């Protein structure tokens, strides 16, 4: 991640800050993706993400900041009436409500010591639990069917596009002290998603504790959305050469989800991840394998293959470079 420091005389004079900086980072990726049963089963896939983090520190040591993203995937619709919307029928793996291009909704925060308060396009207490995202399978994540909260579909989440671009509004409080951390979030929903109108409130919380190389996290939620996650539990640690993550979630009317992720290094530059997830409302058990080969300098070759929740084979292969 590259850092650009803005500390001009004008900034100091007008804002009175002790320190201020803007950090730019992100990644690009490109390759091919195969989705069994899609209109075009094998297509080119690509994404460019630029993340902007800006902070300023007051004389008393309070850090104020904001995060925003500029993101563009190559699967946007060419239909003028739906310009910027995701062409779900073309790829078979993304939402049809996605709006992309431009800056997404901003997350603002104030932080002092181990306490942080965030507002706007918040992270969400359930979605940001330790162990919730143990890996990104393959080049694209392969629709993240192996994430126990539906990859944020059943909870509040920081959204890079779609309704995040419109600006979700929520508030969250995060606190960390030693090996113990806690997170509470509240958000209001009034939006149209792929499964119909969603309106209501979400109140979520999680607590996590690290000990002897293992981290256990428990999340609870009270939501007006009947498909939302109500309980989530993750346990992550290492056994021998393998990094293991076990997850469970009660996803309301979507049913219970159980997941196992195992990751291990093969040589000095290659990592292999294996995922398995079973959720009640899925047509089939999700299982897959992903390989990440580090080329150095923030570049890598990545690929994966997965049996998705509909029982179809999805696979991808390509290159990613971080900056």
VENVEN-V627355 format. One record per backbone hydrogen bond with DSSP energy under -1.0 kcal/mol. CO is the residue of the C=O (numbers start at 1). NH is the residue of the N-H. If there is no record, write none. Layout:
BEGIN
[[CO:NH] [CO:NH]]
END
This chain:
BEGIN
[[2:24] [4:22] [8:12] [9:13] [10:14] [11:15] [12:16] [19:57] [21:55] [22:4] [23:53] [25:51] [26:323] [27:49] [28:321] [29:47] [30:319] [31:45] [32:317] [33:43] [34:315] [35:38] [41:35] [43:33] [45:31] [46:74] [47:29] [48:72] [49:27] [50:70] [51:25] [52:68] [53:23] [54:66] [55:21] [56:64] [57:18] [58:61] [62:58] [63:111] [64:56] [65:109] [66:54] [67:107] [68:52] [69:104] [70:50] [71:101] [72:48] [75:87] [79:82] [80:83] [82:85] [84:100] [85:77] [86:88] [87:90] [87:91] [88:92] [89:39] [99:162] [106:121] [107:67] [108:119] [109:65] [110:117] [111:63] [112:115] [114:176] [115:112] [116:174] [117:110] [118:172] [119:108] [120:122] [124:128] [126:129] [129:132] [137:141] [141:144] [144:147] [147:150] [149:154] [150:153] [152:155] [154:229] [161:164] [164:105] [169:188] [170:120] [171:186] [172:118] [173:184] [174:116] [175:182] [177:180] [179:210] [180:177] [181:208] [182:175] [183:206] [184:173] [185:204] [186:171] [187:202] [189:200] [191:198] [193:196] [196:193] [198:191] [200:189] [201:224] [202:187] [203:222] [204:185] [205:220] [206:183] [207:218] [208:181] [209:216] [211:214] [214:211] [215:236] [216:209] [217:234] [218:207] [219:232] [220:205] [222:203] [225:228] [226:253] [230:221] [231:250] [232:219] [233:248] [234:217] [235:246] [236:215] [237:244] [239:242] [242:239] [243:263] [244:237] [245:261] [246:235] [247:259] [248:233] [249:257] [250:230] [250:231] [251:254] [252:255] [254:281] [255:251] [256:280] [257:249] [258:278] [259:247] [260:276] [261:245] [262:274] [263:243] [264:272] [269:294] [270:266] [271:292] [272:264] [273:290] [274:262] [275:288] [276:260] [277:286] [278:258] [279:282] [286:277] [287:307] [288:275] [289:305] [290:273] [291:303] [292:271] [293:301] [296:299] [298:322] [299:295] [300:320] [301:293] [302:318] [303:291] [304:316] [305:289] [306:314] [307:287] [308:311] [309:283] [309:284] [312:308] [313:36] [314:306] [315:34] [316:304] [317:32] [318:302] [319:30] [320:300] [321:28] [323:2]]
END
